[in-house]
Amino acid sequence: MGDNRGDRLATAINGGVETRVLILCAGDGERWGEYLGGPKQLAPIGGRPLLVRTVDQVEKQFGVLPVIVTQDPRLHVTRCQSFYPERRRWVVETFLSTRRLWSLRTVVLLGDVLYTDGAMATFLQNAVGLVIFGRRGASAFSGKRYGELFGVSFTRQYHEFVVDCLDHVIADAEGGARGKLWDFCFFAEAHQLPRLQPATFCEIHDYTEDFDSPQEYRYLKRLYEWAISPSPVLRTLALMWSVFFCAPCATWHRWKQWRHDRWESRRRRRGMTLFPDEIPPYRRAA
């Protein structure tokens, strides 16, 4: 691990609990394809590289500089520590590789997610137990059809449980499963340890969103910059787009999701199994 200003910068006391924030940036970004000449974590949003923007938000909200988990030297942020993950075939494997960095409270963020300040405050406020942050269905703000996961927070008593969940998901991935954070989420929600509160899902429903391709980036960048623009005209355009296009589309896709989940529940009660192409869209999301 590269240490530029000392380990004291990697942890902070939030709500009486020592906190460490990790930003996972170890994916290959195949759909991004070196667009703009670099990894997607460096794509500019509001005039700043996305990763630098997230680092600034973490420092402002948590009073701590995060650890950047990456194998790409271009993603080393000067004032932050960096950690090279030993294994990174899937995001869950990258997550597990950071085990020795976990603290009394650990917050795991994703380097390709555009976080709003409100979303970052939500991470800060939910400091108890194992909390998974995301959106279970379509977005009424961005119009994205699928659910997304934005991060995980857990305290020390959950360390072994998190390891067990990640080991299970990695074993499934080695057998052909996806190895996504959603798989970790579903497994953690379906299991619990004695004397521990079950995992909770914290819904973040605003302009927080991830992007994988240049097309998604250009769309999200324009919409978000309009939404926070000092120009009332651009802010109104962003609001109208969300209200008259994104929200109706999200309602439609969430209704289809509800119908599919209801149908799936009936099939399971009858002892029937789902085929891979019958998995609902929000469960196929990264």
Secondary structure, 3 states (H helix, E strand, C coil): CECCCCHHHHEEEECCEEEEEEEECCCCCCCCCCHHHCCHHHCEECCEEHHHHHHHHHHHHHCCCCEEECCCHHHCCCCCEEECCCCCCCHHHHHHHCHHHCCCEEEEEECCEECCHHHHHHHHHCCCCCEEEEECCCCCCCCCCCCEEEEEEEEHHHHHHHHHHHHHHHHHHHCCCCCCHHHHHHHHHHCCCCCCCCCEEEECCCCCEECCCHHHHHHHHHHHHHHCCCCHHHHHHHHHHHHHHHHHHHHHHHHHHHHHHHHHHHHHHCCCCCCHHHCCHHHHCC
